[in-house]
Amino acid sequence: MFEALASFFQLIVQPCYQLTGSWWAAIFLFTLFSKVVLMPLSLWCQKNSIVMVQLMPDLFRIKTKYFGDRETIDEEQNKLYKEHHYHALLSLIPLAIQVIILFGLVDVIHSITDSGAPGTEYLGLVPATDGGTAWIMPFAAALSAVVMGGMSNLINPLQKEQSRTEKNMTNGISIALSFFLGVYVVCGMAFYWVCSNLLSILVQVLCNVIINPKKYVDYDDLNAARDEYNAMNDATKTEGGPLHRDPNAGRERTDYKRFMNVANKHLVFYSEGSGFYKYFRGAIEWLLANSNVRIHYITSDPNDQVFKIAEREPRLIPYYLGQRRLITCMMKMDADVVVTTLGNLDTYYIKRSYVRKDIEYVYMCHHMTSMPLTSTRTEYDNYDTVMCVGPHQHDELRALEAFYHTKRKNLPPVGYDLLDQEIADYEAGLGSEGRPARKPGEKPLVLIAPTWNYDNICDSCVDDMLDQLLGHGYRVVLRPHPEYLKRYRSRWDAIVERHQGVPESELRFEDDFSTSTSILSADVLITDWSSISCEFSFTTLRPCVFINTAMKVENPEWDQVCAQGICGQPTDITLRDQIGHSLDPKDLTTLPATIDEMLANPEAWSDRIREVRSKMIFNLGHGGEVAGEYLLDRLLQIEAQRGEGGDKDDKGSKDDKGNKDAQPAGEVRADA
């Protein structure tokens, strides 16, 4: 085969030599001729590449929709390729032809060198055996591959859309192959390879002129789909890079497999971290005490307190899943009801299940304040149910639905179990770690607890505030938001340094957030727009001083939502003068007088705040019970609608070691 091919190539090379008088020029013209002849094949490959680029938006959306589910992604990709007749191996055909031509040139080069014509000796040298100046050719071949790869990254319609890793791999293979060939073939053949690499750039330019990718590809759509996938990918990268060893990887795999092997799950909770259990606690404890429901609890915190709690509660089954497996797990979720405090369901990374379309997703609030103002535009849109803390949240959610024309949700009047727990602990004299009583003659405690957002107290007026407070008979504690310390540690250190001469009996800086003693012990709280004001005042019945810094806004259209008249002004604004007083940060001269008035009238403030609390919070003292009852009622309704009784309950499953998990079988029921 190669002899016949060599004879044919000789018929082309010889006239080229006669035309130019140079064998080097003859090889170049032969290469140019081959590129012209193969131009139809190059155009065919160009069309195939453009088809692939056209498919890329759909491919990125598949990767996003089924993130982490490799098997499903491969299946969907193959369906897409078949539908659009894309052939992945077509791109290898030009390379295969170049290799065939290369070996067909072997006898041509040998016939040239065997002729003994002057100037042909170098053409027949092999760097690996002859060495010397012949080593120029391997490096020239590799350099030509570098140039070709760099240009392909810019002008090849498919290669320029590949990831950096894919580009590096493609170019790396090309460079290595070029260098390897240059080492082990004669210099004349290596010269052909150099010419072929460089002329490939010209061929690609011509292909782009003849078949312009911009006429066939929606690059805006492609970039948007890629950005969405990359954002998800970046957000779930393992800390420490790809070579970092995750000590929880084995545990995560086991828990994922164990969770997915449980059939017919009724109730699933998802927690972002250990600190979120407090929002679910009341509902979970009520369900465990008043039903036979088995609660599957997924957490992204390997040290979540739920694992300890589950040791004494066999029907509370916890699982640890990191971000990547969590995304996959949520997309393949199979349960009747899923409860979480996570906002923006189905908007960012956490999606509704594509396995079951009838799951009821329940949002359990982790704040008592405004929905339009302090939440993002899509925070609650894709939930079926939002458990409302009070009538203000119910009205605000209806206003959001009307303004944005989103689906109507179930809005059960639940309450706020966390507040119930805090009130009970406080009234029992316990607080979080034991609430110390103020000793006779002890100075009243003023706590400053701002947010971390733009223009917060620490950044706008903390020095003026401390000048007004110090020396007026108060003990002052400045407690920044944890996020402020994380982001702006140098600013905090500067504040501490500026006031380091003040005795601790007058001013204390609190950057240890392991306790809440100062919050529950304070006589007056000073804040800007932090939601801590509600927990403080509604728990202790003591007032707040609000500093009117720049308002914390998550939805810039909040005023248009509230202007519909359904809900009125957000509670974050109206509460400020109901449970305290508001002051201008530019004029804090009245701050001591305001605090003194509050300290002088504790009973009046307690009665006032108690009345506000009773109107603002549903089912005060029973939030966890009402939440648990709602979830149980929904589970019973779903089972009744299904009409299959015990056939659809958790039957228990075996883990990868064959151990039966301690979950009793049977239909969902409420215990008498």
N, C-alpha and C positions, 0 to 999 in steps of 0.2 A: 504493500500500500504506500509506504513512505518513499519507495524508489520511484513509483509512478508519479507521486506528488512532487518529488525532487526534479524529475524530468520536466514536469509542467512549469515549475518555478524557474527552472533554468531558461526556459523560453521567454520568460519575462525579464529576468535579471540580465541576461546577456545583451539584449538591445539597450537596456538602461546604461550598461557599461559603455557600449559603443557610442551612446549619445553623450555621455559625460566624461569618459576617459578615467573614471575613478570608481573602484569597487565600493568604497564607502558611500559615494553618492548613489551608486546603483542600488545598494541595499536600502537607502532612504527612499528612493523612488519606488522600489518594490513595495515597501511598507505603505507608502501613500496610495499606491494602486490597490492594495488589499483593502485599505480603509474605504476607498471609493466603491469597490465591488460589494463590500459588506454593509454599505450604507442602508439598504432596505432592512437588513436584520437589526441595525442600530435603531432605526425608526420604530420597528416592531417592539423592541425593548423599551424605547421611550414611551410608547403607548401603554405598555404593561406597567411601567413605573408610575405613570400618571394615574392609572386605574388604582394603584395601591395608595397613592397620595389622596385620591378622592375618597377612598375607604377609611382613611385615618381618623376623621372625626367620629365615625361610627365605631371604629376600633377603640378609640380612647373612651368613648361613652360606655362601651361594653366593659372595659377594664374598670371604669368608675362604678358602674352599676353592680358588677359582680366582684368587687375589689377583694382580692385574696383568694377567690374561689377559682383556682387554676383550671380545674376540670371543666367547669361551666364556661369559663372564658375561652378555652380552646375549642369547645363545641360551637360556641356562637361565632368565633372567628372563622372556623371552617365553613359554617353555613354561609357567612358573608362572602367568603372567597368563591364558593361554588355559585352563588347567586350572581356574582359579577364576573365570573370566568377569569379570576385572577390566578396566574401561575407563578408561584414563588421561585421556581427553579429556572425560569426564563432568563433571569439576570446572570446566570452562570454560563449561558451558551456562548457569549462573546469571549469569555475567558477560555473556555474549552477550545474554541476555534483558534485562538491565539497560540495555545500550547501545541495544537496539531500543526499549525503553520511553522512554528518554531522547530519542531522535530523534522518537518519536511525540508527545512533549510540546511539540515546537517550535511547531506551529500552535496548540496550546492556550494556551501562554504569550503568543503574539503576539495571539491573539484577546482575551486579558485586557487586555493593554497597549493594544491599538488601541481598546478601548472608552472609554479616557480617564477611567476611574473614578479618583477620588482615591486616592493611595497605591499605584498600580500602576506608576508610572514606573520605580521602581527594579528591578522584576521584569524589565524589558526591556533593561536596560543590559548592555553587553558590555565587560568590563574591558579587553580588548586594544584597543578603539577608543574607549570612552567614559572610561576611567580613573576618577580620583577615588575616591569611597568604594566603587565597584564592585569595587575590588581586595580588598575584605574577603572576597568569596566564593571566589576561588581558594585563599586561605590557609585559609579555613574548610573547604573541601573537602579540602585536603591534611591538615589537622589531624584531620578525621574519619577519614581513611584511616589515620593514625598510631594513633588510638585503636582502630579496628577491627583493625588488624594486631597491636597489642599484646595485645588480648583474644583474638584467634584463636590466637596463640602459646600461650595458656593453656588455651583451652577447645575449640578445633577438634581432633577426634581425630587427623586426619592431620597438620595443620600443627604441632601441638605435638611430634610425633615426628620432625619434619624436622631436619636439621642446621642449625647457625647460619647457614651460607652460604645454604642453601635458604630459610630464613625471611627473611633479609635481602633476598634476591632477590625473593621473593614480595611482601613488604611494600614494597620499593623501587619495584617496578613499579606497585603499587596507588597509592602516594603520588604518583608522577610522573604517572600517568594522571589522577588526581583533580585535581591542580594544573593540568595541561594543559587538561582540560575546563573547569575553572573560569575559565581565562583567555579561552577562545574561544567559550564559549556564554553565553547570557543568564543573568542572575543567578537567575531563576526556575528554570531547569534545573539550575544549580549547587546551588541550595537542595534540589532533589529528590535530587541525588546525595549531599549531606550527610546528609539524612534516611535515604536508603537504606543508607549505610555504617553509621550508628549503629543502625538497626533490625536490621541483619544480625547484630549481637551478640545481640539478644533472640531472633532466629530460631535461632541456634546453641544458645543455652541451652535453648530448647524442644525442639530436636532431641535434645540430650543427655538430656533428661528422658524423651522418648518412646522413643528408642533409646539406651540407656545403653551406651557403649563398654566399660565395665568388665565387662559381662556376656558380652562376646564376645571380648575380647582377653586373652591371658595376658601381662601386663606384666612379670612376673618373667623369663619366657622371652625376651621381647623385649629387656629390658635386658641379660641375660646375653649374648645373641648380638651385640648392638651393642657391648658392652664388649670382647668378644673381637676384633671387627673393628677397633674404634678403637685397641686396644692394638697390633695389628699395623700399622695405618696410622701411628700415632705413632712406633713403633719404627723405621720405615723412611723417615721424613721426611728430605728433603735438608737438610743443614746450611745455615743462612743464609736459610731460608724459600723460598717458591715462586718469588721473583724472582731468587734466587741463581743465578748461572751456574756450572754444573758443568763444569770444564775437561776432565773425562774422559767426558762424556756421549756424544760421538761415538764414542769408542773403545769404550765399553761397548755401544752399539748394534751396532757392527760385530762385536764379539766374541760377543754374544748370537746374532746372525744366523748367524755362522760356526759356532758350536757347534750350533745347532739344525739347520743344513743338513747336518751330518755324520750319515749314516745308519748304523744298526747299530753303535753304539759298544759296545765291550767293557768297558773299565775307565775309571772316572772317579774322581778324587780331588777333594775340596773342602777348601779351607784358609781359615780366617777371616782370616789375615794372614800376613805374611812369616815371622814367628817360628814358624809351625806346620810349615814344611817340614822342620824337623829331626826331627819325629816320623815322617814318611813317607820320609825320605831313604834309609834302608837298603833298604826294600822296593822303592822306585823304582829305585835303582841296580842292585839284583840283577835286577829284571825287564828293565831295559834291556840288561844284560850277558848274560842267559841265556834270552831269548825274543825273539819278534818283536812283542810286544804294543805297541800304540800307546797311550800314557797321556794321557788328557785331564784337564787340571789346572785346575780353576776356583778362583779366589781373589778375595776381596773387598778386596784390597789392590792398588791400582794400581802400587805400587812393590815388589811382592813379588819376592824374589830369584829366584823360579822363571823369570822372564822372561829373566834373564841366563843361567841354567843351560840354558834351552831353546835358546839360540843355538848351543850345541855338541852338543845332543841332539835331533836332528830328530824322534824318536819321542815326545818329551815336548812336548805341545801345550798351552800355557797360555792362559787366557781371564780377562779381568777383568770381574766382574759386581758391581755394588753391591747393596745389600740388596733393593731392590724387584724388580729383574730376577732376582736370585738366587731369590727365593721363587717367581716364575713359572717359572723354568727348572727348579727342583727338582720342581714339580708336574707338569711336562711332560717329565720326564726319561725318556730311552729309552736304557738301557744294561743290561749284564748284571750288573755289580758296581759299587757306589758305596762309596767309602771316605772316612771323615771322623773327626775328633776331636770333633765337635759333639754335645753331649748333648741329651736331650729331643727326639729326632726325632719328628715327627708330634704333638708335644704343644703346642708354641708356634708359631713362625712357619714353620719349615722342615718341609715335609710330605713324606711318601712320594708317589711318582708316582701320578697317577690314569690315566696313559697305559699304564703297564706295571705289572702286579701281581706279576710274578715277579722283580723286581730283588732281588738280595741286597745288603742294606745292612750294611756292615761298620764297626764302631766300633774305632778304633785308640787304645788308651789313651795318655794323655799324663801319667800319673802312676803311681807304683808302690804306692800305698797303698790304703786301704780303699774298698770299693764301697758298703756300706750307710751308713757314717758321713759321708763327705765328698762324697757325691753326692746329688742330689735324688731324690725318691721315684720319678720316672719316667725317670731319666737314660738307662737302657739298654733300657727295656721294648720299644720298637718297632724295635730292631735285630734282624737275623737272626743276626748273628755278632758276638761281642766277642773280640778278640785279647787273651788274658790274659797279663799280665806274669809271674805266678807262681801257685802252687797256692792261695794265699790268695784271690786274685781269682776263681779258678774256683769254689771252695767258697762264697764269699760270693754270687756271682751265682746259683748253684743255690739258696742259702737265700732270696734275694730272690724268685726265681721261685716257690718253694714258699709263701712267706709271702703274696705278693700274687696268686698264681694267674695269673701271666702266662705267655706262651708260652715254651717251652723253646728256648733258643738254641744255636747252635754255639759252643763255647768252646775254640778251638784253643790249645794251650800254645805261645805264641810267644816271649815274653821282652820285652826293652826295648832296642831298638836305640840309643836316645839314650844310655843308660847305657854300652852297649858302645863307642860313639864317645868318650864322655868318658873312660872307662878307658884306651882306646887312646891318646888324646892325652896324658893325664896320665902314663901310664907311659913315653911317648916324651919326656917332659920339655917338652911344648909347652903344655898347658892350652889355653885359648881364644886367648890372645894371647902366649903364652910364659911358662911358669911359672918365676919366679926362685927359685933355691935360697937358703935362709937362710944368711947369712954366719956364720962362726964368731963366737960371742959376741953375736950379734944376739938381741934379745928375742923370745920366742915370740909369735905373732900369735893373738889371740883375736877372732873375728868374732862380732858380735851381729847376727842377721838374723831379725827377728820377722815375723809376719803383719801384716795390717792390720785384722783382725777385732776385735770388741768385747773389751776387757780384754787387749789384746796387751801385750807388754813395754814398748813406748814409752808406753803410757797407764797402766800399772799399777805398774811397779817399776824403770824405767830409771835413776832417780836413785840408788836404793839399790844397784842393780847396779854402777853406775859407781863409787860410793863404795867398794865392796868390791874392785873390780878395779884402780883407779888406785893407783899406788905399790907394786904387788906384782911388778914386774918384767915386765909384759906390754906389748905394743903392742895397743891396742884399736881396732877399727874398728866403728863403728855404721852399719849399712846397712839403712835402712827398706825396706819393701815399696813398689814404685812406686805402688800404689793408695793407700797411706797419704799419700804426698806430694800426690797428686791431690786427695784428700778433706780432708786435715787439715794443710794446709801451715802454718797458724799454730801448730799444736801442735809441729810439727817445728822451726820457727824458734825457738820458746820453749826447746826442749831445747838447741839449739845455743847460744843466748844464755846459758843458765845455766852452760854449761861452756866459754865462749869463752876463759877464762884458762888452760886446760890446754894444755900444749905438744903440738904435733902428733906429736912422737915418742912420746907416750903415748896420745893419743886423736885419732882422725881420723873425721870425719863424711863418709860416702860417699853422695852422692845423684846420682852419675853412673852410670847402669846400662848404659853402652855396653860395659863390660868385666866379666869375671868373675875377674880376677886375684886379688882378695882372697879369693874363695870357695875357689879351688883352692890358695891359698897358706896358708890358715889352719891352725894346729895344732889348734885346738879351735873348734867352732861352738856358739854359744849361740842357741837359738831357743825358740819356744813350741809352736805346732802347725803350723809350716810344713813342706811336703813337701820343702823344700830339704835337710832332714836326710838323707833317703835318698840324694839325688844326691851330697851332700858325703861322707857316710861310706862309701857303696858305691864311690865313685870314688877317694877318697884313703886309705881304710881307717883314717881317724882318727875319734875319738869326738865325740859331741855332749853338751851339757848342755841338758836340757829343763826349761823353767820351766812349772809346772803352772797356767797361767792358765786362764780359762774355755775349755772345749773348743770347737773349731770343729765345729759340727754342721749338716749340710744336711738330714738326714732324722731328725726327732724320734722315729721308731719304730725306729731302728737297734738298740736294745737288745733289742726284741722279736724282730727278725729274727735276731739273733745267739743269742738264748736257745733257738732250736730245736735247737742242738747240732750243726748241720751244719758251721758254720765257726768257732765259738769267738769269742773277743774280737777286735775289729778290730786290724789291724796297727798303726794309728796309736797305739794304746794299748800293745800288747805290745812293740813295737819300742823304746819309750823306755828301757827298762831292759836291752835287748839290745845296743844300739849306743851306749849312754851311760848317764847317770844323770839322775834327775828330782829337781827341787828345788821347794820351796814358795816362791812369790813373796813371802810375808810373812816368810820367814826365809832370807835369803841369806848368812848368816854363814859357812856351810860352802862357799860358792862357790870361794874361792881354793884351799882344800884339795882340793876335787874336781878342779879343773883341774890342780893340781900332781901329783896321783896319775896323771892321764891322761898328762901330759907325761913322768912318770918311767917309765911302762910302755908305750911305743909298740908294742913287739913283741907284747905280750900283747893289746893292744887290736886290733892288725892281724889277728892270728890269729882273735880272737873275731868281729870284723866280717866277715872273709872267710868264716867258716863260716856265719854268718847269711845272708850274701849268696848263697852257693851253694844254700841251702835255699829261699830266697825267690824267686829269679829263674830262670825257665825259660831254657834254651839260652844261658847267659851267653857273650857274645862272638859269638853267631850270630843275634841277634834279627831283624835286617833280612833275612838269608837265609831264615829260617824263615817270616817274614811274606810275603816274595816268593814262596816256594814254595807257600804256602797259596793265595794269590791266583791264581797260574798254574794250579794244580791245579783250582781251582773253575771258572776260565774254560774249561779243557779239558773238564771234566765237563759244564758247561752246553752247550758246543758239541756234545759227543757226544750229549747228550740231545735236542738240537734236531734233530740228524741231517741238517743242511743244509750242513755244511762251510763252504767259502769263501763261499757265498752270503750268509752273515750277518755277514761281517767288514766293518770300515770300508773303504769303497772310495775314500775321499778325497772332498773336495767343493770347490766353488768359492766363494770369498768374493764380496762384492758388487762387486768389481772384476774378477771373472772369473779370479782367480789360483788355480791348483791348490795345495792345501796339501800340504806335503812328507810325506805319509803313505803308505807302501807298502801295496798291497792284498794280500790273502792270508789264509789261515786262521791262527788262533792256534796257535803251536807253541812248544815248548821247544827252544832251540838245544842242540846236542850239546856 
